[in-house]
Amino acid sequence: MSFKIILRCPNCGKKLKQIPESRHFFCDQCNDELAMRLIDGKIALLSIRKEKKDSGEKE
């Protein structure tokens, strides 16, 4: 048995597109790249830009 999961942007609710050859997703509406992370046993979608900014990395 297989099933399909549709991921939506946590900011605007628009359906996310998976980036080929990656575990990241992209929101056309917010123009943001997101990644799934496991936090306290729950799956969360986090902005890649926010993670880079919080860690001090340059884009």
N, C-alpha and C positions, 0 to 999 in steps of 0.2 A: 504494500500500500504506500502511496506517495501523496503528498499534499503540498500546496503552494502557500507561502507566507508572503503577504504584502506588507512592506515596511513603509511607514509614513514619517515625514519630518516632524520632530517634536516641537518645532517652532510654528510652522504654518499648516501642517496636516497633509501636504501634498505627497503623492506617492514618490518614493525614492527610486533612483536608478542605481544598479550596481555598476561599479567601475570595473571594466574587464581586467582580468588578471590581477585582481585585488580583493581585499576583504573590506574595502571601503565603499561608501554609498555617496550619491550626489543629489542635492536638491536643486532643481532648476529655478524654483521660485525664490529661495533664499540665497542662491549661488554659494552654497556651503558644502563642504565635504565632511562626511560623518563616518565614524567607525563604531563597531560594536565593542563594548567592554563589559566584563563581568565585575559587578560591584556589589559586595555583600550578598553574593549568591543570586543576584538578579542581573539580567541582560539590560544594558543601557546603551542608547545611541548618543555619542558625544561628538561635538564639533572638533574637527582636526585643528582648525584655526585657534580655537579657544585653548586647546591643549598645548599648542606651540607657544601661545602668548603666556600661559601660566608657567611653562617651564623655561621661558626666556629664549627659546629657539627663534631664529629668524625664518620668515616664510620664503 
